[in-house]
């Protein structure tokens, strides 16, 4: 896959730019999301080859793992950049459980299923044109 051929530097630049985009859209201290995305990417970049095989659940599992690491790092970065106190333990635990499940389910149902459906339709269309007898 194309993602496996990209360098670590490209992944870090991409993570930083995505985080900076989030920073511009949210009313949080500047650099909070950029730094968190960057640290999450540093932590998980070396494991990408295990999750981008042609398995149905690989993208959903990697999305859940990335969200789990992001949820763990976010309060630390938030405390370092803005001095805000850490969230309460019940809120943190709720986010730690719910966010990876939600993101994994989203990537499975909204990314994998449409991709699989489109691939199957293209195969059918291609087979039809190969089998069609042109005059």
N, CA, C and O atoms as CSV, one atom per row, in Angstrom:
chain,resi,resn,atom,element,x,y,z
A,1,UNK,N,N,0.830,-1.178,0.000
A,1,UNK,CA,C,0.000,0.000,0.000
A,1,UNK,C,C,0.877,1.243,0.000
A,1,UNK,O,O,2.052,1.191,0.360
A,2,UNK,N,N,0.299,2.339,-0.401
A,2,UNK,CA,C,1.025,3.584,-0.512
A,2,UNK,C,C,1.498,4.109,0.838
A,2,UNK,O,O,2.565,4.716,0.922
A,3,UNK,N,N,0.718,3.883,1.898
A,3,UNK,CA,C,1.087,4.402,3.217
A,3,UNK,C,C,2.356,3.745,3.734
A,3,UNK,O,O,3.106,4.367,4.486
A,4,UNK,N,N,2.610,2.502,3.348
A,4,UNK,CA,C,3.821,1.813,3.794
A,4,UNK,C,C,5.064,2.329,3.102
A,4,UNK,O,O,6.170,2.138,3.609
A,5,UNK,N,N,4.917,2.974,1.963
A,5,UNK,CA,C,6.061,3.484,1.218
A,5,UNK,C,C,6.460,4.889,1.648
A,5,UNK,O,O,7.508,5.382,1.232
A,6,UNK,N,N,5.661,5.532,2.458
A,6,UNK,CA,C,5.968,6.889,2.907
A,6,UNK,C,C,6.987,6.876,4.028
A,6,UNK,O,O,7.041,5.938,4.823
A,7,UNK,N,N,7.795,7.924,4.084
A,7,UNK,CA,C,8.820,8.002,5.118
A,7,UNK,C,C,8.224,8.504,6.429
A,7,UNK,O,O,7.101,9.006,6.476
A,8,UNK,N,N,8.996,8.354,7.472
A,8,UNK,CA,C,8.570,8.821,8.785
A,8,UNK,C,C,8.419,10.339,8.796
A,8,UNK,O,O,7.514,10.869,9.440
A,9,UNK,N,N,9.291,11.028,8.096
A,9,UNK,CA,C,9.235,12.492,8.048
A,9,UNK,C,C,7.929,12.951,7.409
A,9,UNK,O,O,7.315,13.909,7.880
A,10,UNK,N,N,7.499,12.284,6.345
A,10,UNK,CA,C,6.225,12.625,5.711
A,10,UNK,C,C,5.068,12.423,6.694
A,10,UNK,O,O,4.164,13.256,6.774
A,11,UNK,N,N,5.100,11.321,7.435
A,11,UNK,CA,C,4.060,11.066,8.432
A,11,UNK,C,C,4.043,12.107,9.535
A,11,UNK,O,O,2.975,12.515,9.992
A,12,UNK,N,N,5.216,12.537,9.962
A,12,UNK,CA,C,5.281,13.561,11.014
A,12,UNK,C,C,4.792,14.911,10.509
A,12,UNK,O,O,4.063,15.613,11.211
A,13,UNK,N,N,5.191,15.277,9.292
A,13,UNK,CA,C,4.679,16.528,8.711
A,13,UNK,C,C,3.155,16.480,8.561
A,13,UNK,O,O,2.463,17.449,8.873
A,14,UNK,N,N,2.649,15.366,8.090
A,14,UNK,CA,C,1.199,15.229,7.912
A,14,UNK,C,C,0.471,15.333,9.248
A,14,UNK,O,O,-0.543,16.022,9.353
A,15,UNK,N,N,0.987,14.651,10.268
A,15,UNK,CA,C,0.354,14.699,11.582
A,15,UNK,C,C,0.379,16.110,12.147
A,15,UNK,O,O,-0.603,16.564,12.735
A,16,UNK,N,N,1.500,16.807,11.972
A,16,UNK,CA,C,1.593,18.179,12.472
A,16,UNK,C,C,0.624,19.103,11.749
A,16,UNK,O,O,-0.032,19.932,12.380
A,17,UNK,N,N,0.528,18.966,10.432
A,17,UNK,CA,C,-0.387,19.831,9.668
A,17,UNK,C,C,-1.853,19.542,10.000
A,17,UNK,O,O,-2.662,20.466,10.076
A,18,UNK,N,N,-2.197,18.278,10.198
A,18,UNK,CA,C,-3.569,17.946,10.598
A,18,UNK,C,C,-3.868,18.531,11.973
A,18,UNK,O,O,-4.936,19.103,12.190
A,19,UNK,N,N,-2.924,18.387,12.898
A,19,UNK,CA,C,-3.099,18.960,14.229
A,19,UNK,C,C,-3.178,20.471,14.212
A,19,UNK,O,O,-3.961,21.056,14.960
A,20,UNK,N,N,-2.376,21.120,13.366
A,20,UNK,CA,C,-2.436,22.574,13.259
A,20,UNK,C,C,-3.787,23.014,12.699
A,20,UNK,O,O,-4.328,24.041,13.109
A,21,UNK,N,N,-4.331,22.234,11.761
A,21,UNK,CA,C,-5.672,22.533,11.246
A,21,UNK,C,C,-6.721,22.442,12.340
A,21,UNK,O,O,-7.622,23.278,12.417
A,22,UNK,N,N,-6.605,21.431,13.180
A,22,UNK,CA,C,-7.509,21.319,14.335
A,22,UNK,C,C,-7.344,22.509,15.275
A,22,UNK,O,O,-8.324,23.036,15.802
A,23,UNK,N,N,-6.105,22.925,15.478
A,23,UNK,CA,C,-5.858,24.071,16.364
A,23,UNK,C,C,-6.531,25.337,15.859
A,23,UNK,O,O,-7.067,26.115,16.648
A,24,UNK,N,N,-6.506,25.547,14.548
A,24,UNK,CA,C,-7.147,26.734,13.990
A,24,UNK,C,C,-8.664,26.685,14.125
A,24,UNK,O,O,-9.315,27.725,14.223
A,25,UNK,N,N,-9.225,25.484,14.129
A,25,UNK,CA,C,-10.675,25.335,14.185
A,25,UNK,C,C,-11.241,25.304,15.606
A,25,UNK,O,O,-12.442,25.506,15.787
A,26,UNK,N,N,-10.417,25.059,16.604
A,26,UNK,CA,C,-10.891,24.934,17.976
A,26,UNK,C,C,-10.322,26.040,18.858
A,26,UNK,O,O,-9.245,26.575,18.596
A,27,UNK,N,N,-11.056,26.363,19.887
A,27,UNK,CA,C,-10.620,27.404,20.825
A,27,UNK,C,C,-9.803,26.768,21.948
A,27,UNK,O,O,-10.229,26.724,23.102
A,28,UNK,N,N,-8.636,26.285,21.586
A,28,UNK,CA,C,-7.711,25.689,22.552
A,28,UNK,C,C,-6.370,26.398,22.395
A,28,UNK,O,O,-6.152,27.090,21.401
A,29,UNK,N,N,-5.478,26.235,23.354
A,29,UNK,CA,C,-4.157,26.844,23.187
A,29,UNK,C,C,-3.489,26.365,21.896
A,29,UNK,O,O,-3.535,25.181,21.563
A,30,UNK,N,N,-2.877,27.288,21.186
A,30,UNK,CA,C,-2.272,26.966,19.900
A,30,UNK,C,C,-1.186,25.911,20.061
A,30,UNK,O,O,-0.329,26.027,20.937
A,31,UNK,N,N,-1.219,24.908,19.238
A,31,UNK,CA,C,-0.232,23.851,19.244
A,31,UNK,C,C,-0.632,22.626,20.036
A,31,UNK,O,O,0.096,21.633,20.041
A,32,UNK,N,N,-1.774,22.671,20.707
A,32,UNK,CA,C,-2.194,21.545,21.544
A,32,UNK,C,C,-2.462,20.300,20.703
A,32,UNK,O,O,-1.919,19.232,20.985
A,33,UNK,N,N,-3.284,20.429,19.689
A,33,UNK,CA,C,-3.586,19.274,18.838
A,33,UNK,C,C,-2.388,18.906,17.966
A,33,UNK,O,O,-2.129,17.724,17.739
A,34,UNK,N,N,-1.657,19.905,17.475
A,34,UNK,CA,C,-0.489,19.621,16.631
A,34,UNK,C,C,0.534,18.793,17.391
A,34,UNK,O,O,1.069,17.819,16.863
A,35,UNK,N,N,0.804,19.180,18.627
A,35,UNK,CA,C,1.770,18.443,19.432
A,35,UNK,C,C,1.258,17.044,19.774
A,35,UNK,O,O,2.031,16.086,19.766
A,36,UNK,N,N,-0.028,16.917,20.072
A,36,UNK,CA,C,-0.584,15.617,20.425
A,36,UNK,C,C,-0.588,14.671,19.223
A,36,UNK,O,O,-0.236,13.500,19.361
A,37,UNK,N,N,-0.982,15.164,18.049
A,37,UNK,CA,C,-0.934,14.334,16.842
A,37,UNK,C,C,0.503,13.921,16.535
A,37,UNK,O,O,0.756,12.780,16.148
A,38,UNK,N,N,1.437,14.847,16.709
A,38,UNK,CA,C,2.842,14.562,16.437
A,38,UNK,C,C,3.370,13.477,17.373
A,38,UNK,O,O,4.028,12.541,16.918
A,39,UNK,N,N,3.096,13.584,18.660
A,39,UNK,CA,C,3.557,12.581,19.619
A,39,UNK,C,C,2.889,11.222,19.396
A,39,UNK,O,O,3.531,10.182,19.543
A,40,UNK,N,N,1.617,11.231,19.045
A,40,UNK,CA,C,0.924,9.964,18.756
A,40,UNK,C,C,1.518,9.285,17.528
A,40,UNK,O,O,1.668,8.063,17.503
A,41,UNK,N,N,1.854,10.068,16.519
A,41,UNK,CA,C,2.452,9.510,15.311
A,41,UNK,C,C,3.846,8.961,15.593
A,41,UNK,O,O,4.217,7.905,15.081
A,42,UNK,N,N,4.618,9.680,16.408
A,42,UNK,CA,C,5.941,9.183,16.781
A,42,UNK,C,C,5.823,7.843,17.504
A,42,UNK,O,O,6.618,6.933,17.267
A,43,UNK,N,N,4.835,7.725,18.380
A,43,UNK,CA,C,4.665,6.496,19.158
A,43,UNK,C,C,4.225,5.316,18.296
A,43,UNK,O,O,4.614,4.181,18.571
A,44,UNK,N,N,3.422,5.558,17.258
A,44,UNK,CA,C,2.813,4.453,16.514
A,44,UNK,C,C,3.322,4.248,15.095
A,44,UNK,O,O,2.896,3.302,14.432
A,45,UNK,N,N,4.210,5.092,14.608
A,45,UNK,CA,C,4.630,5.005,13.202
A,45,UNK,C,C,5.269,3.656,12.875
A,45,UNK,O,O,5.006,3.083,11.818
A,46,UNK,N,N,6.093,3.156,13.766
A,46,UNK,CA,C,6.813,1.908,13.471
A,46,UNK,C,C,5.894,0.694,13.407
A,46,UNK,O,O,6.287,-0.346,12.878
A,47,UNK,N,N,4.683,0.805,13.934
A,47,UNK,CA,C,3.755,-0.334,13.948
A,47,UNK,C,C,2.770,-0.327,12.784
A,47,UNK,O,O,1.900,-1.195,12.718
A,48,UNK,N,N,2.881,0.615,11.882
A,48,UNK,CA,C,1.903,0.747,10.795
A,48,UNK,C,C,1.880,-0.460,9.873
A,48,UNK,O,O,0.826,-0.797,9.332
A,49,UNK,N,N,3.020,-1.120,9.679
A,49,UNK,CA,C,3.065,-2.251,8.743
A,49,UNK,C,C,2.246,-3.438,9.228
A,49,UNK,O,O,1.848,-4.280,8.423
A,50,UNK,N,N,1.990,-3.518,10.525
A,50,UNK,CA,C,1.187,-4.616,11.050
A,50,UNK,C,C,-0.303,-4.384,10.864
A,50,UNK,O,O,-1.091,-5.327,10.940
A,51,UNK,N,N,-0.702,-3.134,10.620
A,51,UNK,CA,C,-2.124,-2.806,10.561
A,51,UNK,C,C,-2.628,-2.486,9.166
A,51,UNK,O,O,-3.838,-2.348,8.987
A,52,UNK,N,N,-1.780,-2.363,8.188
A,52,UNK,CA,C,-2.256,-2.013,6.866
A,52,UNK,C,C,-2.164,-3.171,5.892
A,52,UNK,O,O,-1.921,-2.983,4.700
A,53,UNK,N,N,-2.361,-4.359,6.410
A,53,UNK,CA,C,-2.466,-5.533,5.539
A,53,UNK,C,C,-3.871,-5.540,4.935
A,53,UNK,O,O,-4.701,-4.695,5.270
A,54,UNK,N,N,-4.124,-6.467,4.074
A,54,UNK,CA,C,-5.440,-6.543,3.439
A,54,UNK,C,C,-6.424,-7.306,4.314
A,54,UNK,O,O,-7.059,-8.258,3.858
A,55,UNK,N,N,-6.547,-6.902,5.533
A,55,UNK,CA,C,-7.487,-7.505,6.471
A,55,UNK,C,C,-8.628,-6.513,6.711
A,55,UNK,O,O,-8.388,-5.307,6.764
A,56,UNK,N,N,-9.838,-6.990,6.853
A,56,UNK,CA,C,-10.981,-6.089,7.019
A,56,UNK,C,C,-10.912,-5.212,8.277
A,56,UNK,O,O,-11.339,-4.058,8.251
A,57,UNK,N,N,-10.392,-5.740,9.343
A,57,UNK,CA,C,-10.396,-4.993,10.598
A,57,UNK,C,C,-9.123,-4.188,10.847
A,57,UNK,O,O,-9.040,-3.489,11.856
A,58,UNK,N,N,-8.138,-4.264,9.969
A,58,UNK,CA,C,-6.854,-3.638,10.254
A,58,UNK,C,C,-6.954,-2.121,10.380
A,58,UNK,O,O,-6.358,-1.538,11.286
A,59,UNK,N,N,-7.693,-1.480,9.490
A,59,UNK,CA,C,-7.834,-0.027,9.561
A,59,UNK,C,C,-8.605,0.391,10.811
A,59,UNK,O,O,-8.253,1.381,11.453
A,60,UNK,N,N,-9.644,-0.348,11.156
A,60,UNK,CA,C,-10.415,-0.033,12.357
A,60,UNK,C,C,-9.586,-0.229,13.618
A,60,UNK,O,O,-9.667,0.579,14.543
A,61,UNK,N,N,-8.796,-1.287,13.665
A,61,UNK,CA,C,-7.947,-1.521,14.834
A,61,UNK,C,C,-6.868,-0.459,14.970
A,61,UNK,O,O,-6.593,0.007,16.076
A,62,UNK,N,N,-6.251,-0.071,13.853
A,62,UNK,CA,C,-5.225,0.969,13.929
A,62,UNK,C,C,-5.834,2.310,14.314
A,62,UNK,O,O,-5.230,3.071,15.070
A,63,UNK,N,N,-7.010,2.602,13.806
A,63,UNK,CA,C,-7.701,3.832,14.186
A,63,UNK,C,C,-8.017,3.848,15.678
A,63,UNK,O,O,-7.861,4.876,16.338
A,64,UNK,N,N,-8.457,2.720,16.206
A,64,UNK,CA,C,-8.734,2.630,17.641
A,64,UNK,C,C,-7.464,2.772,18.467
A,64,UNK,O,O,-7.461,3.454,19.492
A,65,UNK,N,N,-6.392,2.137,18.029
A,65,UNK,CA,C,-5.126,2.237,18.746
A,65,UNK,C,C,-4.587,3.658,18.725
A,65,UNK,O,O,-4.094,4.148,19.741
A,66,UNK,N,N,-4.675,4.330,17.573
A,66,UNK,CA,C,-4.210,5.709,17.467
A,66,UNK,C,C,-5.027,6.617,18.391
A,66,UNK,O,O,-4.470,7.493,19.054
A,67,UNK,N,N,-6.336,6.408,18.435
A,67,UNK,CA,C,-7.187,7.209,19.302
A,67,UNK,C,C,-6.890,6.939,20.764
A,67,UNK,O,O,-6.931,7.860,21.580
A,68,UNK,N,N,-6.595,5.707,21.108
A,68,UNK,CA,C,-6.244,5.372,22.482
A,68,UNK,C,C,-4.961,6.092,22.898
A,68,UNK,O,O,-4.906,6.669,23.984
A,69,UNK,N,N,-3.943,6.066,22.061
A,69,UNK,CA,C,-2.693,6.762,22.366
A,69,UNK,C,C,-2.932,8.267,22.425
A,69,UNK,O,O,-2.408,8.945,23.309
A,70,UNK,N,N,-3.721,8.794,21.488
A,70,UNK,CA,C,-4.044,10.216,21.478
A,70,UNK,C,C,-4.751,10.622,22.772
A,70,UNK,O,O,-4.440,11.665,23.346
A,71,UNK,N,N,-5.695,9.806,23.231
A,71,UNK,CA,C,-6.449,10.104,24.450
A,71,UNK,C,C,-5.542,10.055,25.675
A,71,UNK,O,O,-5.744,10.816,26.621
A,72,UNK,N,N,-4.564,9.185,25.671
A,72,UNK,CA,C,-3.621,9.124,26.784
A,72,UNK,C,C,-2.668,10.321,26.801
A,72,UNK,O,O,-2.338,10.829,27.873
A,73,UNK,N,N,-2.227,10.774,25.636
A,73,UNK,CA,C,-1.249,11.855,25.546
A,73,UNK,C,C,-1.887,13.224,25.708
A,73,UNK,O,O,-1.249,14.137,26.233
A,74,UNK,N,N,-3.118,13.389,25.276
A,74,UNK,CA,C,-3.762,14.704,25.239
A,74,UNK,C,C,-3.754,15.444,26.585
A,74,UNK,O,O,-3.375,16.615,26.612
A,75,UNK,N,N,-4.153,14.818,27.703
A,75,UNK,CA,C,-4.126,15.572,28.969
A,75,UNK,C,C,-2.720,16.006,29.384
A,75,UNK,O,O,-2.552,17.069,29.983
A,76,UNK,N,N,-1.719,15.200,29.074
A,76,UNK,CA,C,-0.342,15.579,29.412
A,76,UNK,C,C,0.109,16.803,28.624
A,76,UNK,O,O,0.690,17.731,29.186
A,77,UNK,N,N,-0.158,16.800,27.336
A,77,UNK,CA,C,0.209,17.942,26.500
A,77,UNK,C,C,-0.604,19.170,26.898
A,77,UNK,O,O,-0.083,20.285,26.912
A,78,UNK,N,N,-1.867,18.967,27.217
A,78,UNK,CA,C,-2.718,20.068,27.643
A,78,UNK,C,C,-2.174,20.698,28.925
A,78,UNK,O,O,-2.181,21.921,29.060
A,79,UNK,N,N,-1.712,19.892,29.849
A,79,UNK,CA,C,-1.147,20.411,31.093
A,79,UNK,C,C,0.165,21.141,30.822
A,79,UNK,O,O,0.417,22.189,31.418
A,80,UNK,N,N,1.005,20.607,29.933
A,80,UNK,CA,C,2.295,21.238,29.645
A,80,UNK,C,C,2.141,22.565,28.923
A,80,UNK,O,O,2.868,23.512,29.223
A,81,UNK,N,N,1.211,22.658,27.977
A,81,UNK,CA,C,1.082,23.874,27.180
A,81,UNK,C,C,0.243,24.959,27.832
A,81,UNK,O,O,0.530,26.145,27.665
A,82,UNK,N,N,-0.772,24.580,28.560
A,82,UNK,CA,C,-1.673,25.608,29.077
A,82,UNK,C,C,-1.778,25.617,30.590
A,82,UNK,O,O,-2.391,26.522,31.156
A,83,UNK,N,N,-1.206,24.647,31.246
A,83,UNK,CA,C,-1.289,24.611,32.703
A,83,UNK,C,C,-2.654,24.210,33.218
A,83,UNK,O,O,-2.918,24.327,34.415
A,84,UNK,N,N,-3.533,23.736,32.339
A,84,UNK,CA,C,-4.860,23.310,32.777
A,84,UNK,C,C,-4.729,22.026,33.580
A,84,UNK,O,O,-3.876,21.187,33.290
A,85,UNK,N,N,-5.565,21.879,34.577
A,85,UNK,CA,C,-5.491,20.674,35.391
A,85,UNK,C,C,-6.003,19.466,34.607
A,85,UNK,O,O,-6.757,19.599,33.643
A,86,UNK,N,N,-5.578,18.307,35.040
A,86,UNK,CA,C,-5.969,17.070,34.378
A,86,UNK,C,C,-7.464,16.835,34.561
A,86,UNK,O,O,-8.040,17.272,35.558
A,87,UNK,N,N,-8.094,16.156,33.617
A,87,UNK,CA,C,-9.527,15.872,33.757
A,87,UNK,C,C,-9.778,14.912,34.910
A,87,UNK,O,O,-8.875,14.215,35.372
A,88,UNK,N,N,-11.021,14.893,35.359
A,88,UNK,CA,C,-11.373,13.967,36.432
A,88,UNK,C,C,-11.230,12.536,35.929
A,88,UNK,O,O,-11.353,12.258,34.736
A,89,UNK,N,N,-10.972,11.651,36.860
A,89,UNK,CA,C,-10.672,10.274,36.465
A,89,UNK,C,C,-11.848,9.595,35.770
A,89,UNK,O,O,-11.637,8.806,34.848
A,90,UNK,N,N,-13.084,9.881,36.189
A,90,UNK,CA,C,-14.211,9.227,35.532
A,90,UNK,C,C,-14.407,9.751,34.113
A,90,UNK,O,O,-14.780,8.984,33.225
A,91,UNK,N,N,-14.162,11.046,33.880
A,91,UNK,CA,C,-14.246,11.581,32.524
A,91,UNK,C,C,-13.134,11.014,31.643
A,91,UNK,O,O,-13.359,10.654,30.488
A,92,UNK,N,N,-11.946,10.943,32.207
A,92,UNK,CA,C,-10.811,10.416,31.458
A,92,UNK,C,C,-11.034,8.948,31.099
A,92,UNK,O,O,-10.764,8.539,29.970
A,93,UNK,N,N,-11.515,8.173,32.032
A,93,UNK,CA,C,-11.780,6.757,31.787
A,93,UNK,C,C,-12.894,6.572,30.751
A,93,UNK,O,O,-12.822,5.684,29.902
A,94,UNK,N,N,-13.913,7.416,30.833
A,94,UNK,CA,C,-14.999,7.340,29.842
A,94,UNK,C,C,-14.474,7.644,28.440
A,94,UNK,O,O,-14.836,6.959,27.484
A,95,UNK,N,N,-13.623,8.667,28.311
A,95,UNK,CA,C,-13.041,8.983,27.009
A,95,UNK,C,C,-12.090,7.889,26.548
A,95,UNK,O,O,-12.027,7.573,25.360
A,96,UNK,N,N,-11.353,7.316,27.485
A,96,UNK,CA,C,-10.395,6.280,27.139
A,96,UNK,C,C,-11.083,5.030,26.594
A,96,UNK,O,O,-10.502,4.303,25.789
A,97,UNK,N,N,-12.292,4.783,27.021
A,97,UNK,CA,C,-13.041,3.616,26.536
A,97,UNK,C,C,-13.880,3.968,25.311
A,97,UNK,O,O,-13.881,3.232,24.324
A,98,UNK,N,N,-14.592,5.087,25.373
A,98,UNK,CA,C,-15.550,5.398,24.312
A,98,UNK,C,C,-14.902,5.887,23.018
A,98,UNK,O,O,-15.325,5.478,21.936
A,99,UNK,N,N,-13.903,6.737,23.098
A,99,UNK,CA,C,-13.331,7.322,21.885
A,99,UNK,C,C,-12.708,6.281,20.946
A,99,UNK,O,O,-12.994,6.314,19.750
A,100,UNK,N,N,-11.867,5.357,21.438
A,100,UNK,CA,C,-11.348,4.343,20.511
A,100,UNK,C,C,-12.439,3.464,19.901
A,100,UNK,O,O,-12.352,3.085,18.733
A,101,UNK,N,N,-13.463,3.141,20.687
A,101,UNK,CA,C,-14.564,2.320,20.152
A,101,UNK,C,C,-15.326,3.069,19.065
A,101,UNK,O,O,-15.665,2.495,18.029
A,102,UNK,N,N,-15.589,4.330,19.298
A,102,UNK,CA,C,-16.323,5.137,18.318
A,102,UNK,C,C,-15.504,5.306,17.040
A,102,UNK,O,O,-16.034,5.145,15.941
A,103,UNK,N,N,-14.221,5.626,17.173
A,103,UNK,CA,C,-13.391,5.835,15.980
A,103,UNK,C,C,-13.154,4.541,15.218
A,103,UNK,O,O,-13.116,4.540,13.988
A,104,UNK,N,N,-12.995,3.438,15.943
A,104,UNK,CA,C,-12.844,2.147,15.271
A,104,UNK,C,C,-14.097,1.758,14.512
A,104,UNK,O,O,-14.017,1.296,13.374
A,105,UNK,N,N,-15.260,1.941,15.136
A,105,UNK,CA,C,-16.529,1.623,14.463
A,105,UNK,C,C,-16.751,2.542,13.268
A,105,UNK,O,O,-17.223,2.098,12.221
A,106,UNK,N,N,-16.413,3.814,13.418
A,106,UNK,CA,C,-16.561,4.755,12.305
A,106,UNK,C,C,-15.688,4.340,11.124
A,106,UNK,O,O,-16.155,4.311,9.986
A,107,UNK,N,N,-14.421,4.020,11.392
A,107,UNK,CA,C,-13.544,3.655,10.278
A,107,UNK,C,C,-13.966,2.334,9.651
A,107,UNK,O,O,-13.755,2.129,8.456
A,108,UNK,N,N,-14.550,1.445,10.424
A,108,UNK,CA,C,-14.999,0.168,9.869
A,108,UNK,C,C,-16.246,0.344,9.011
A,108,UNK,O,O,-16.303,-0.149,7.884
A,109,UNK,N,N,-17.246,1.049,9.543
A,109,UNK,CA,C,-18.519,1.164,8.827
A,109,UNK,C,C,-18.530,2.259,7.765
A,109,UNK,O,O,-19.212,2.122,6.750
A,110,UNK,N,N,-17.790,3.337,7.979
A,110,UNK,CA,C,-17.848,4.460,7.036
A,110,UNK,C,C,-16.675,4.507,6.066
A,110,UNK,O,O,-16.705,5.265,5.096
A,111,UNK,N,N,-15.640,3.702,6.317
A,111,UNK,CA,C,-14.513,3.671,5.387
A,111,UNK,C,C,-14.383,2.296,4.748
A,111,UNK,O,O,-14.330,2.183,3.523
A,112,UNK,N,N,-14.331,1.250,5.570
A,112,UNK,CA,C,-14.098,-0.086,5.018
A,112,UNK,C,C,-15.269,-0.582,4.178
A,112,UNK,O,O,-15.061,-1.055,3.061
A,113,UNK,N,N,-16.491,-0.485,4.688
A,113,UNK,CA,C,-17.643,-0.975,3.928
A,113,UNK,C,C,-17.813,-0.259,2.589
A,113,UNK,O,O,-17.999,-0.933,1.576
A,114,UNK,N,N,-17.758,1.077,2.535
A,114,UNK,CA,C,-17.867,1.723,1.214
A,114,UNK,C,C,-16.728,1.347,0.266
A,114,UNK,O,O,-16.949,1.184,-0.934
A,115,UNK,N,N,-15.492,1.208,0.807
A,115,UNK,CA,C,-14.380,0.812,-0.056
A,115,UNK,C,C,-14.590,-0.595,-0.599
A,115,UNK,O,O,-14.360,-0.846,-1.782
A,116,UNK,N,N,-15.021,-1.507,0.254
A,116,UNK,CA,C,-15.269,-2.881,-0.191
A,116,UNK,C,C,-16.405,-2.926,-1.207
A,116,UNK,O,O,-16.334,-3.670,-2.185
A,117,UNK,N,N,-17.445,-2.140,-0.983
A,117,UNK,CA,C,-18.571,-2.100,-1.917
A,117,UNK,C,C,-18.122,-1.561,-3.279
A,117,UNK,O,O,-18.473,-2.119,-4.318
A,118,UNK,N,N,-17.355,-0.487,-3.269
A,118,UNK,CA,C,-16.889,0.095,-4.533
A,118,UNK,C,C,-15.960,-0.856,-5.280
A,118,UNK,O,O,-16.041,-0.967,-6.503
A,119,UNK,N,N,-15.075,-1.546,-4.552
A,119,UNK,CA,C,-14.191,-2.502,-5.202
A,119,UNK,C,C,-14.982,-3.633,-5.853
A,119,UNK,O,O,-14.665,-4.065,-6.961
A,120,UNK,N,N,-16.001,-4.103,-5.162
A,120,UNK,CA,C,-16.825,-5.182,-5.715
A,120,UNK,C,C,-17.586,-4.704,-6.950
A,120,UNK,O,O,-17.712,-5.448,-7.922
A,121,UNK,N,N,-18.089,-3.478,-6.924
A,121,UNK,CA,C,-18.806,-2.940,-8.082
A,121,UNK,C,C,-17.870,-2.761,-9.270
A,121,UNK,O,O,-18.250,-3.036,-10.408
A,122,UNK,N,N,-16.651,-2.303,-9.014
A,122,UNK,CA,C,-15.693,-2.148,-10.104
A,122,UNK,C,C,-15.340,-3.509,-10.705
A,122,UNK,O,O,-15.182,-3.626,-11.921
A,123,UNK,N,N,-15.216,-4.532,-9.868
A,123,UNK,CA,C,-14.925,-5.877,-10.379
A,123,UNK,C,C,-16.063,-6.371,-11.263
A,123,UNK,O,O,-15.823,-6.931,-12.333
A,124,UNK,N,N,-17.294,-6.168,-10.822
A,124,UNK,CA,C,-18.447,-6.590,-11.630
A,124,UNK,C,C,-18.493,-5.840,-12.954
A,124,UNK,O,O,-18.733,-6.433,-14.006
A,125,UNK,N,N,-18.263,-4.547,-12.895
A,125,UNK,CA,C,-18.283,-3.726,-14.107
A,125,UNK,C,C,-17.174,-4.164,-15.056
A,125,UNK,O,O,-17.396,-4.276,-16.262
A,126,UNK,N,N,-15.992,-4.408,-14.525
A,126,UNK,CA,C,-14.867,-4.844,-15.345
A,126,UNK,C,C,-15.143,-6.204,-15.983
A,126,UNK,O,O,-14.847,-6.410,-17.160
A,127,UNK,N,N,-15.713,-7.140,-15.202
A,127,UNK,CA,C,-16.062,-8.456,-15.745
A,127,UNK,C,C,-17.107,-8.334,-16.852
A,127,UNK,O,O,-17.041,-9.043,-17.856
A,128,UNK,N,N,-18.070,-7.433,-16.662
A,128,UNK,CA,C,-19.114,-7.238,-17.667
A,128,UNK,C,C,-18.503,-6.771,-18.986
A,128,UNK,O,O,-18.855,-7.280,-20.050
A,129,UNK,N,N,-17.598,-5.811,-18.917
A,129,UNK,CA,C,-17.006,-5.306,-20.148
A,129,UNK,C,C,-16.065,-6.309,-20.799
A,129,UNK,O,O,-15.897,-6.301,-22.018
A,130,UNK,N,N,-15.449,-7.175,-19.997
A,130,UNK,CA,C,-14.604,-8.203,-20.576
A,130,UNK,C,C,-15.429,-9.287,-21.254
A,130,UNK,O,O,-15.016,-9.832,-22.277
A,131,UNK,N,N,-16.593,-9.605,-20.693
A,131,UNK,CA,C,-17.423,-10.660,-21.236
A,131,UNK,C,C,-18.359,-10.163,-22.357
A,131,UNK,O,O,-18.901,-10.970,-23.113
A,132,UNK,N,N,-18.541,-8.878,-22.459
A,132,UNK,CA,C,-19.453,-8.338,-23.461
A,132,UNK,C,C,-18.869,-8.552,-24.854
A,132,UNK,O,O,-17.686,-8.303,-25.085
A,133,UNK,N,N,-19.698,-9.011,-25.767
A,133,UNK,CA,C,-19.242,-9.249,-27.140
A,133,UNK,C,C,-19.497,-7.989,-27.943
A,133,UNK,O,O,-20.634,-7.645,-28.265
A,134,UNK,N,N,-18.412,-7.317,-28.254
A,134,UNK,CA,C,-18.505,-6.095,-29.023
A,134,UNK,C,C,-18.645,-6.445,-30.509
A,134,UNK,O,O,-17.983,-7.362,-30.993
A,135,UNK,N,N,-19.490,-5.728,-31.220
A,135,UNK,CA,C,-19.719,-6.022,-32.646
A,135,UNK,C,C,-18.768,-5.294,-33.520
A,135,UNK,O,O,-18.825,-5.430,-34.742
